[in-house]
Amino acid sequence: MDRLLALGERLRRGEYRPGAYTHFLIHEPKRRRISAAGFIDRVVHHALCAVIEPRFERVFIGDSYANRVGKGSHRAIDRFQQFARRYRYVLRADIRQHFASIDHAILLAGLGRLIPEPDIMRLVAAIVAGGSEALRDEYQMRWFDGDDLLAACRQRGLPIGNLTSQFWSNCYLHPFDLFVKRELGCRPYLRYVDDFALFSDSRRQLWQWKTALRERLAELRLTVHERSAQVVPTHCGTPWLGFVVHPDHRLPKARGVRHASRRLACRYRAYRAGEISFGEFDASVQSWINHVRHGDSWGLRRQVLGQWRFMPVRSG
């Protein structure tokens, strides 16, 4: 309690400075550098978001699904399939090095439009600057029209793992969402973090939109993965958030299944060796089931889980 009271006093005086991050790598399924803030900093992040998040929720589009109450990845998958049933083609794309590429000046300018209080903006700026080193080594320099050599010195990057980073990612891409919906006039559009999809009955229209999307993202100093940004028929199935989504069914992606099978096999061996309890192993199993059950996966679940014998481990 004393620490929290002292924190409140530092915030009131404008003396708060973020602490250092703890960094670690995960490979689920691709390599990511996660940055964990200290306890006091997490308290500040939650308090800040509680104050400013409602302001932005009022202006966010309904089809932005990441890190929002009542949204989430599974609702984004449902929505994607709804659009796939109604339209013949889809343009699905994602942003290269999204969190590492977020430009601090552009982010702060956008946040400032809905945060007029100077003291709150000073706190926001301090948190943004405090995470600037987290992904510095992960960023590969991209040059845009009008750049000079000083562009390489621009402050950029948000640490993956922060509550504020996830929220600010939505704030950063909100103008892009409005561009797609209002200026391009594409109503069947949705986004989850840096994955987004546009639907149409016209293949030509989607290819034209792709050029416009590339130009608009450049204004945010972002680029798309060109190889994955393709226009494809929806009936062929489209990779989306761990599933391949067809108009009438959805299947877990093969790579995700292989990764989960290896991880569960390791957890099973640890359980049989007495290194973890059955409850810990079962928690891993249930977590995987709760994910793949959102697809057509009954046979897959039987295949993966049927290889193990679930029987008590004898003690000493």
Rosetta blueprint (number, residue, H / E / L):
1 M L
2 D H
3 R H
4 L H
5 L H
6 A H
7 L H
8 G H
9 E H
10 R H
11 L H
12 R H
13 R H
14 G L
15 E L
16 Y L
17 R L
18 P L
19 G L
20 A L
21 Y L
22 T E
23 H E
24 F E
25 L E
26 I E
27 H E
28 E L
29 P L
30 K L
31 R E
32 R E
33 R E
34 I E
35 S E
36 A E
37 A L
38 G L
39 F H
40 I H
41 D H
42 R H
43 V H
44 V H
45 H H
46 H H
47 A H
48 L H
49 C H
50 A H
51 V H
52 I H
53 E H
54 P H
55 R H
56 F H
57 E H
58 R L
59 V L
60 F L
61 I L
62 G L
63 D L
64 S E
65 Y L
66 A L
67 N L
68 R L
69 V L
70 G L
71 K L
72 G L
73 S H
74 H H
75 R H
76 A H
77 I H
78 D H
79 R H
80 F H
81 Q H
82 Q H
83 F H
84 A H
85 R H
86 R H
87 Y L
88 R L
89 Y E
90 V E
91 L E
92 R E
93 A E
94 D E
95 I E
96 R L
97 Q L
98 H H
99 F H
100 A H
101 S H
102 I L
103 D E
104 H H
105 A H
106 I H
107 L H
108 L H
109 A H
110 G H
111 L H
112 G H
113 R L
114 L L
115 I L
116 P L
117 E L
118 P H
119 D H
120 I H
121 M H
122 R H
123 L H
124 V H
125 A H
126 A H
127 I H
128 V H
129 A H
130 G H
131 G L
132 S L
133 E L
134 A L
135 L L
136 R H
137 D H
138 E H
139 Y L
140 Q L
141 M L
142 R L
143 W L
144 F L
145 D L
146 G L
147 D L
148 D L
149 L H
150 L H
151 A H
152 A H
153 C H
154 R L
155 Q L
156 R E
157 G L
158 L L
159 P L
160 I E
161 G L
162 N L
163 L H
164 T H
165 S H
166 Q H
167 F H
168 W H
169 S H
170 N H
171 C H
172 Y H
173 L H
174 H H
175 P H
176 F H
177 D H
178 L H
179 F H
180 V H
181 K H
182 R H
183 E H
184 L L
185 G L
186 C L
187 R L
188 P L
189 Y E
190 L E
191 R E
192 Y E
193 V L
194 D L
195 D E
196 F E
197 A E
198 L E
199 F E
200 S E
201 D L
202 S L
203 R H
204 R H
205 Q H
206 L H
207 W H
208 Q H
209 W H
210 K H
211 T H
212 A H
213 L H
214 R H
215 E H
216 R H
217 L H
218 A H
219 E H
220 L L
221 R L
222 L L
223 T L
224 V E
225 H L
226 E L
227 R L
228 S L
229 A L
230 Q E
231 V E
232 V E
233 P E
234 T H
235 H H
236 C H
237 G L
238 T E
239 P E
240 W E
241 L L
242 G L
243 F E
244 V E
245 V E
246 H L
247 P L
248 D L
249 H L
250 R E
251 L E
252 P E
253 K L
254 A H
255 R H
256 G H
257 V H
258 R H
259 H H
260 A H
261 S H
262 R H
263 R H
264 L H
265 A H
266 C H
267 R H
268 Y H
269 R H
270 A H
271 Y H
272 R H
273 A L
274 G L
275 E L
276 I L
277 S L
278 F H
279 G H
280 E H
281 F H
282 D H
283 A H
284 S H
285 V H
286 Q H
287 S H
288 W H
289 I H
290 N H
291 H H
292 V H
293 R L
294 H L
295 G L
296 D L
297 S L
298 W H
299 G H
300 L H
301 R H
302 R H
303 Q H
304 V H
305 L H
306 G L
307 Q L
308 W L
309 R L
310 F L
311 M L
312 P L
313 V L
314 R L
315 S L
316 G L
